[in-house]
Amino acid sequence: MADAVIDLKHLVKKFGKQTVLEDVNLTVMKKQIVGLIGPSGAGKSTVIKTALGMEVADGGSATVFGQVMPKRKLLARIGYMAQTDALYDSLSGRENLKFFAEMKGIKKTELGESIDHVSSVVDLQDDLDKRVSGYSGGMMRRLSLAIALLGNPELLVLDEPTVGIDPALRRQIWQELDAIRDEGRSILITTHVMDEAELTDKVALLLGGKVIAFDEPVALKTQYRVDSIENVFLKAEGEFK
């Protein structure tokens, strides 16, 4: 697809004898927030890692910006937040942001403004000069998200970004994600918070190694004749079993 930012076709991924992804089809278009939901252990992180070339697919195809990852030159266009925080805890929050900004090639003249912006989105301005070793788990998640947002990437790939984050800040983060989408950028986000899935443009439901439903939240609720994405999930899971 010409406008597809991420395009997964019949993706298969095995770990030893276990098939984690059996036949995954998923597309993220320009100017779109796509939510990937599924039970714990369904393979949501594996979908992301295989798409980004961190894991090698055993079948099917995965492209980002029309190319098979990993491609070094594409990395600057992607903001990635993993499920586990990859931070330097002997450094301060600000030093972490500076380090990753330099890795992303952000110009020194833009560095201060960029760090100010991303730290305000995640409400970390007052804690930037504290050592990360003293951060709570929620603060580490917020710093990881700030790092992913650096440099205005065309594609954001966020794995459970709001775990351990309070509801008011979660709302603020979603306002930022909406603004990013409205600028014409794209977001793939995994979440197990079902009311967050309602905020996406399209939701993909991952079960049994396959995307068993993929549509706009309102369309899925109509299809399954229920009033929430949580109930779509429960009904689909019941039918799948």
C-alpha positions in Angstrom: 0.0 0.0 0.0 1.4 3.3 -1.1 0.6 5.3 2.1 1.3 2.4 4.5 3.9 3.4 7.1 3.9 -0.1 8.6 2.7 -3.1 6.5 2.7 -6.6 8.0 1.6 -9.4 5.7 1.1 -13.0 6.9 3.8 -12.5 9.5 5.1 -15.6 11.3 7.4 -15.7 14.3 8.5 -18.8 16.1 10.6 -19.3 19.2 11.9 -22.8 19.1 8.8 -25.0 18.7 6.4 -22.3 19.9 4.7 -20.3 17.2 4.0 -16.9 18.7 2.8 -15.1 15.6 0.9 -17.4 13.2 -0.5 -15.1 10.5 -0.5 -11.4 11.4 -1.8 -8.9 9.0 -1.7 -5.2 10.1 -1.3 -1.9 8.4 -0.6 1.5 9.9 -1.3 4.4 7.4 -0.1 8.0 7.5 -1.9 10.2 10.0 -3.3 7.2 11.9 -3.2 5.9 15.5 -3.5 2.2 15.5 -4.0 0.3 18.8 -2.8 -3.3 19.2 -4.6 -5.1 22.0 -4.6 -8.6 23.3 -4.1 -10.7 26.5 -0.7 -10.8 28.2 1.6 -13.1 26.3 -0.4 -12.7 23.0 2.7 -11.5 21.2 2.1 -7.7 21.0 5.7 -6.9 21.8 6.8 -9.6 19.3 4.8 -7.9 16.5 6.6 -4.6 17.2 10.0 -6.2 17.5 9.6 -8.1 14.2 8.2 -5.1 12.4 11.3 -3.0 13.5 13.7 -5.8 12.6 14.8 -6.6 16.2 13.5 -10.1 15.6 13.8 -11.9 12.3 10.4 -13.1 10.9 10.0 -16.8 10.1 7.5 -16.1 7.4 5.5 -13.4 5.7 6.8 -9.8 5.3 7.2 -6.7 7.4 8.0 -3.3 6.0 8.3 0.2 7.6 8.3 3.1 5.1 8.3 0.5 2.4 11.5 -1.1 3.5 12.5 -4.2 5.5 14.0 -3.2 8.8 16.4 -2.8 10.4 17.6 0.1 8.2 19.9 2.5 10.0 18.9 5.5 7.9 15.3 5.0 8.8 15.9 4.9 12.6 15.9 8.7 12.8 12.3 8.7 11.5 11.1 6.3 14.2 10.5 7.0 17.9 10.4 3.7 19.8 9.4 3.0 23.4 10.0 -0.5 24.6 8.0 -2.3 27.3 11.1 -2.3 29.5 12.9 1.0 30.1 16.4 1.2 28.6 17.7 4.1 30.5 21.1 5.1 32.0 20.3 5.2 35.7 23.6 6.7 36.8 22.7 9.8 34.7 20.0 12.4 35.3 16.8 12.6 33.3 18.2 15.5 31.3 21.5 13.8 30.6 19.5 10.8 29.3 17.5 13.0 27.0 20.6 14.8 25.8 22.3 11.5 25.0 19.4 10.1 23.0 18.8 13.4 21.3 22.4 13.4 20.1 22.1 9.8 18.9 19.0 10.8 16.9 21.0 13.6 15.3 19.0 16.5 16.8 20.9 19.8 16.2 22.5 21.4 19.3 20.5 24.6 18.5 17.2 22.7 18.9 18.3 20.5 21.8 17.1 22.7 24.7 13.7 23.5 23.2 13.1 19.8 22.2 14.0 18.6 25.7 11.7 21.3 27.3 8.8 20.2 25.1 9.0 16.4 25.6 9.6 16.7 29.3 6.5 19.0 29.7 4.4 16.5 27.8 5.2 13.8 30.4 5.3 16.2 33.3 9.0 15.6 34.2 10.3 19.2 34.2 10.9 19.3 37.9 12.7 16.0 38.0 15.1 16.3 35.0 18.2 17.0 37.1 17.6 14.1 39.4 19.4 10.8 38.9 17.3 8.2 37.1 18.3 5.6 39.8 16.1 7.6 42.2 13.1 7.6 39.8 9.9 5.6 40.5 8.8 3.1 37.9 6.2 5.6 36.6 8.8 8.3 36.2 11.0 5.9 34.2 8.1 5.2 31.9 7.5 8.9 31.4 11.2 9.5 30.6 11.2 6.6 28.1 8.2 8.2 26.4 9.9 11.6 26.3 12.9 10.0 24.6 10.6 8.3 22.0 9.0 11.8 21.3 12.4 13.5 20.7 13.0 14.8 17.2 9.3 14.7 16.0 9.6 11.2 14.5 7.3 10.4 11.6 6.4 7.1 13.2 6.0 6.4 16.9 6.0 2.8 18.1 4.9 2.7 21.8 4.8 -0.6 23.8 2.5 -0.1 26.8 3.5 3.6 27.2 1.0 4.5 30.0 1.7 1.6 32.5 2.1 3.1 35.9 1.0 6.6 34.8 -1.9 8.4 36.6 -5.2 9.1 34.8 -4.7 12.9 34.5 -1.3 12.5 32.9 -2.5 9.7 30.7 -5.1 12.1 29.3 -2.4 14.7 28.7 -0.3 12.2 26.8 -3.2 11.2 24.6 -3.8 14.8 23.8 -0.2 14.9 22.6 -0.6 11.7 20.6 -3.7 13.2 18.9 -1.7 16.3 18.0 1.0 14.2 16.6 -1.5 12.3 14.4 -3.1 15.6 13.3 0.3 16.8 12.1 0.3 13.8 9.7 2.5 11.4 11.7 1.6 7.8 12.6 1.5 5.9 15.8 1.3 2.2 16.7 0.6 1.7 20.3 0.0 -1.5 22.4 -2.1 -1.2 25.4 -4.1 -3.4 27.8 -6.1 -0.3 29.1 -9.3 -0.8 27.2 -10.6 2.7 27.4 -7.3 3.8 25.7 -8.2 1.5 22.8 -11.4 3.6 22.3 -9.1 6.6 21.5 -7.4 5.1 18.5 -8.4 5.4 14.9 -8.2 1.6 14.4 -7.9 -1.3 16.8 -6.2 -4.6 16.1 -7.2 -7.5 18.3 -4.4 -10.1 18.6 -5.4 -13.6 19.7 -3.9 -17.0 19.0 -1.1 -15.5 17.0 -3.5 -13.8 14.5 -5.1 -10.4 14.2 -8.7 -11.6 14.5 -10.3 -8.2 14.2 -9.1 -4.9 12.8 -11.3 -1.8 12.4 -12.4 1.5 13.8 -13.5 1.2 17.5 -17.1 2.2 16.6 -17.2 -0.4 13.8 -16.0 -3.2 16.1 -18.6 -2.3 18.7 -21.3 -2.5 16.0 -19.9 -5.7 14.6 -19.9 -7.5 18.0 -23.0 -5.7 19.2 -21.5 -4.4 22.4 -20.9 -0.9 23.9 -17.2 -0.9 24.6 -13.9 -2.2 23.2 -13.4 -4.1 26.5 -16.6 -6.0 25.7 -15.5 -6.5 22.0 -12.3 -8.0 23.4 -14.2 -10.3 25.9 -16.7 -11.4 23.2 -14.0 -12.1 20.6 -11.9 -14.0 23.1 -15.0 -16.1 24.0 -15.7 -16.9 20.4 -12.1 -17.6 19.7 -12.0 -20.3 22.4 
